[in-house]
Amino acid sequence: MAHRSPHIKRYLQNTSGNINTIFVILAAPILVAAGGAMDYATAVSMKTKMQNALDAATTAVCSDSSQDPDAVIRSRLSESISEFGLQLLPPPAQGEPAPTPTGNQSIVLNTTFDQTTGTVKPSLTTNMPTTLLNMVDLNEIEIKVETQVSCGAKRLELSLMLDVTGSMGWRINGKTKLSSMKTAANDVFDIFQRNMQDGSTRIALVPFSEAVNVGSYADAVRGTPSSGSCWTPGCSKYKFYDKWGYYRKWSIRNCVSERTGADAYTDAPPSSSPVGPVYKSSSCRPRTAEIVPLTNDEAKLRAEIASYSASGGTAGHLGTAWAWYMLSEKWAYLWPTANQPENPNPDELIKATILMTDGEYNEEYKNGVDDDYLSWSNQAPNGSSKSQAAKLCTAMKNSGVVVYAVGFGLNPNSSTAQRLKACASDDSKWFFPYNGEQLRAAFQSIGRSLAAGQTGQAIVKQ
């Protein structure tokens, strides 16, 4: 049996406290160091989770500029941080200092969107309780993360081709289709509200029915008519015999028709290839709904939409052509500087159109006269409105324009619907809503998709 030495025996039997004191003195730094490492690792993990949550919540601000940034960030953030045990404090009252978060609390600040720079730069802070570092009176570790998101990293030029034909006055579920279309268009303006304010989004309007009304731009795009009457288009009054043999003398209007020749399906500028005139015995249709070149003037866009009324037939190819012209840099010289389309630049600019109609394309022109008045042997030289629209769609897509097609109230299996599907850029970009709520949902889906495409690389690296 082994025997302890007298020294060891005295060491073990010592009760004076000196050895315990030495042990504590030596052990405390070790425990603090170990505890500090544990608390530090926990803090690093928490900071990573908080950063990811703040990035995601702030990026969501860009997807729908109609929503208040503070509300978006708080809603998204509150949901995500609850998954790892944090609770979001309410914002401080106006003029009051921000509260200090304790326990599992956190606070988000600086959620105001800067319209000038198109950015929002929030911070998220919590004070994480320690486990062992409290032995040295370090009861909490402050964890703070920041992010900066730039919205509208890509600019957007969007044209809306909007059907204002007579059938848009029909009712679905007690509401006219025109009224539903107005609501849906305003939803698009809501989505891009902030992006229009900061100038990264501009929208053009192309209302159409039996023609497109270009208002004061008529002479610039179809040529200034000569005075008097003539049997050849180009005069103020055009003389012809209709298919019933009746003599007609109709006046030139501010509406326009298709152009013929080599540039029929191009976006060549009207300075080199004028579009066709329209001659009518009375006002053309749309009577008052005129084109609006690209603008970020939200109030003007809403006012124009509100004024629309339903009348006339469906010259869908003219609406399609002008939806393209409004985005073409070749036509820029026509418009005031603020309304001019930019040169194509896919890395920085999206050009897109929404083609919305509720019916069969059925009106076309020859010499500025609706061919309903012409004999079968004297029809429109470019062929039907349907075939012209198809060729224009193909050319527009080939130029880089993203095309969305919306057939309101159309049977998705109809020949008209099939033509619209073929016009869209891909199968994710056509919609066939039946009622007003479905139309709103379609326009909202398109708007949010385009807004998300604008966002690009939204998180700005610090």
Backbone hydrogen bonds, N-H to C=O, Kabsch-Sander energy under -0.5 kcal/mol:
donor,donor_aa,acceptor,acceptor_aa,energy
9,K,5,S,-2.2
10,R,6,P,-2.4
11,Y,7,H,-2.0
12,L,8,I,-2.5
13,Q,9,K,-1.8
14,N,10,R,-0.7
14,N,11,Y,-0.6
21,T,17,G,-2.4
22,I,18,N,-2.4
23,F,19,I,-2.5
24,V,20,N,-2.7
25,I,21,T,-2.9
26,L,22,I,-2.4
27,A,23,F,-3.0
28,A,24,V,-2.8
30,I,26,L,-0.8
31,L,27,A,-2.8
32,V,28,A,-2.9
33,A,29,P,-2.7
34,A,30,I,-2.5
35,G,31,L,-3.3
36,G,32,V,-3.2
37,A,33,A,-2.1
38,M,34,A,-2.0
39,D,35,G,-3.0
40,Y,36,G,-2.7
41,A,37,A,-2.3
42,T,38,M,-2.2
43,A,39,D,-2.4
44,V,40,Y,-2.5
45,S,41,A,-2.1
46,M,42,T,-2.5
47,K,43,A,-2.6
48,T,44,V,-2.0
49,K,45,S,-2.0
50,M,46,M,-2.7
51,Q,47,K,-2.5
52,N,48,T,-2.3
53,A,49,K,-2.3
54,L,50,M,-2.5
55,D,51,Q,-2.7
56,A,52,N,-2.2
57,A,53,A,-2.3
58,T,54,L,-2.3
59,T,55,D,-2.4
60,A,56,A,-1.4
61,V,58,T,-1.4
62,C,59,T,-1.6
63,S,60,A,-0.9
64,D,60,A,-0.5
64,D,61,V,-0.6
65,S,191,I,-1.9
67,Q,64,D,-1.5
72,V,68,D,-2.4
73,I,69,P,-2.8
74,R,70,D,-2.6
75,S,71,A,-2.4
76,R,72,V,-2.5
77,L,73,I,-2.7
78,S,74,R,-2.7
79,E,75,S,-1.5
80,S,76,R,-2.0
81,I,77,L,-2.8
82,S,78,S,-1.0
83,E,80,S,-1.0
84,F,81,I,-1.2
85,G,82,S,-1.3
86,L,81,I,-2.3
87,Q,104,N,-2.8
89,L,106,S,-3.3
96,E,93,A,-2.6
105,Q,102,T,-2.4
106,S,87,Q,-1.8
107,I,125,T,-2.3
109,L,123,S,-2.2
114,D,119,T,-3.2
115,Q,113,F,-0.9
118,G,114,D,-2.0
119,T,114,D,-1.1
120,V,149,V,-1.7
123,S,109,L,-2.0
124,L,145,V,-2.6
125,T,107,I,-2.5
126,T,143,I,-2.3
127,N,105,Q,-0.6
128,M,126,T,-0.6
128,M,141,I,-2.6
130,T,139,N,-2.3
135,M,132,L,-2.0
136,V,133,L,-1.7
137,D,134,N,-1.6
138,L,133,L,-1.9
139,N,137,D,-0.8
141,I,128,M,-2.3
143,I,126,T,-3.2
145,V,124,L,-2.5
147,T,122,P,-1.8
148,Q,460,V,-0.5
149,V,120,V,-2.4
150,S,458,A,-3.0
151,C,118,G,-2.9
151,C,149,V,-0.6
154,K,454,Q,-2.5
155,R,348,E,-3.0
156,L,200,S,-2.8
157,E,350,I,-2.9
158,L,156,L,-0.5
158,L,202,R,-2.4
159,S,352,A,-2.0
160,L,204,A,-2.5
161,M,159,S,-0.6
161,M,354,I,-2.8
162,L,160,L,-0.7
162,L,206,V,-1.7
163,D,161,M,-0.5
163,D,356,M,-0.6
164,V,208,F,-2.6
166,G,312,G,-2.6
168,M,165,T,-1.7
169,G,166,G,-1.9
170,W,167,S,-1.6
172,I,175,K,-2.8
175,K,172,I,-1.4
177,K,170,W,-2.5
178,L,168,M,-2.7
180,S,176,T,-2.0
181,M,177,K,-2.4
182,K,178,L,-2.3
183,T,179,S,-1.9
184,A,180,S,-2.3
185,A,181,M,-2.5
186,N,182,K,-2.1
187,D,183,T,-1.6
188,V,184,A,-1.4
189,F,185,A,-1.8
190,D,186,N,-2.2
191,I,187,D,-2.3
192,F,188,V,-2.0
193,Q,190,D,-1.3
196,M,192,F,-2.7
197,Q,193,Q,-1.9
198,D,194,R,-2.1
199,G,196,M,-0.8
200,S,195,N,-1.5
201,T,195,N,-1.5
202,R,156,L,-2.4
203,I,295,T,-2.8
204,A,158,L,-2.8
205,L,292,V,-2.0
206,V,160,L,-2.9
208,F,162,L,-2.1
209,S,211,A,-2.0
211,A,285,R,-0.7
212,V,256,V,-1.1
213,N,289,A,-0.5
214,V,212,V,-0.7
214,V,254,N,-2.0
217,Y,214,V,-2.0
218,A,215,G,-1.6
221,V,217,Y,-1.5
221,V,218,A,-0.6
222,R,218,A,-2.5
223,G,219,D,-1.5
226,S,234,G,-2.4
230,C,237,K,-1.9
234,G,235,C,-0.5
235,C,232,T,-0.6
236,S,226,S,-1.5
236,S,228,G,-0.7
237,K,228,G,-1.8
238,Y,250,W,-2.9
239,K,230,C,-2.8
240,F,248,R,-1.9
242,D,246,Y,-2.6
243,K,373,Y,-2.0
245,G,242,D,-1.9
248,R,240,F,-3.0
250,W,238,Y,-2.2
251,S,280,K,-1.5
252,I,236,S,-2.5
253,R,278,V,-2.4
256,V,212,V,-2.0
257,S,276,G,-2.7
264,A,261,G,-1.7
266,T,263,D,-1.6
272,S,269,P,-1.5
273,S,269,P,-1.7
275,V,221,V,-2.6
276,G,257,S,-1.3
278,V,255,C,-0.5
279,Y,368,G,-3.0
280,K,251,S,-2.2
290,E,288,T,-1.0
291,I,213,N,-1.9
292,V,205,L,-2.2
294,L,339,N,-0.5
295,T,203,I,-1.4
298,E,296,N,-1.4
301,L,297,D,-2.1
302,R,298,E,-2.4
303,A,299,A,-2.3
304,E,300,K,-2.6
305,I,301,L,-2.2
306,A,302,R,-2.2
307,S,303,A,-1.1
307,S,304,E,-0.6
308,Y,305,I,-1.4
311,S,164,V,-2.3
315,A,209,S,-3.5
315,A,313,G,-0.6
316,G,314,T,-1.1
318,L,315,A,-1.2
319,G,315,A,-1.4
320,T,316,G,-2.4
321,A,317,H,-2.3
322,W,318,L,-2.3
323,A,319,G,-2.0
324,W,320,T,-1.4
325,Y,321,A,-2.7
326,M,322,W,-2.1
327,L,324,W,-1.7
328,S,324,W,-0.9
328,S,325,Y,-0.9
331,W,328,S,-1.4
332,A,329,E,-1.0
334,L,331,W,-1.8
335,W,332,A,-1.4
339,N,336,P,-2.0
340,Q,337,T,-1.3
348,E,345,N,-2.2
349,L,345,N,-2.8
350,I,155,R,-2.6
352,A,157,E,-2.6
352,A,350,I,-0.5
353,T,402,V,-2.6
354,I,159,S,-2.4
355,L,353,T,-0.5
355,L,404,Y,-3.0
356,M,161,M,-2.4
356,M,354,I,-0.7
357,T,406,V,-2.2
362,N,314,T,-2.8
363,E,314,T,-1.2
366,K,369,V,-2.0
369,V,366,K,-2.1
371,D,364,E,-2.4
373,Y,370,D,-2.2
374,L,371,D,-1.0
378,N,375,S,-2.3
379,Q,376,W,-0.6
383,G,380,A,-1.5
388,Q,384,S,-2.1
389,A,385,S,-2.4
390,A,386,K,-1.9
391,K,387,S,-1.8
392,L,388,Q,-2.3
393,C,389,A,-2.6
394,T,390,A,-2.0
395,A,391,K,-2.1
396,M,392,L,-2.7
397,K,393,C,-2.6
398,N,394,T,-2.2
399,S,395,A,-1.1
399,S,396,M,-0.5
400,G,397,K,-1.6
401,V,396,M,-1.7
402,V,351,K,-2.8
403,V,401,V,-0.5
404,Y,353,T,-2.6
404,Y,402,V,-0.5
405,A,429,K,-2.4
406,V,355,L,-2.9
407,G,431,F,-2.7
408,F,357,T,-2.6
408,F,406,V,-0.8
409,G,407,G,-0.6
409,G,433,P,-3.5
410,L,407,G,-0.9
414,S,411,N,-2.3
418,Q,414,S,-2.1
419,R,415,S,-1.8
420,L,416,T,-1.9
421,K,417,A,-2.6
422,A,418,Q,-2.1
423,C,419,R,-1.3
424,A,420,L,-1.6
425,S,403,V,-2.6
429,K,426,D,-2.0
431,F,405,A,-2.1
439,L,435,N,-2.1
440,R,436,G,-2.4
441,A,437,E,-2.3
442,A,438,Q,-2.2
443,F,439,L,-2.5
444,Q,440,R,-2.8
445,S,441,A,-2.3
446,I,442,A,-2.4
447,G,443,F,-2.7
448,R,444,Q,-2.6
449,S,445,S,-2.1
450,L,446,I,-2.4
451,A,447,G,-2.5
452,A,448,R,-2.5
453,G,449,S,-1.9
454,Q,450,L,-1.7
455,T,451,A,-1.2
456,G,452,A,-0.8
458,A,456,G,-1.4
460,V,148,Q,-4.0
460,V,458,A,-0.6
461,K,459,I,-0.6
